[in-house]
């Protein structure tokens, strides 16, 4: 899994010293926000990974995830956007 921002980038930001104290405070706040949101996303993805196994669309989820570059959020989001996958002709 390759993300645009890695821990190396975050480490670089934390070591950055800005000339103005106000800028340094804003940078530190931004780093803290990034860290908190990264942890939040990780918790939510972890929860999804556990719950998706009981989902009735789990086989569809696995098939979509088999495509290159499709991770859990894209697969779940795609199925959720499509809605009920039962064709109308079967219902009628």
Secondary structure, DSSP 8 states (H G I E B T S, - for coil): ---SS-HHHHHHHHH---SSHHHHHHHHHHHHHHHHHHHHHHHHHHHHHHHGGGSTTHHHHHHHHTSTT--HHHHHHHHHHH---S-HHHH-
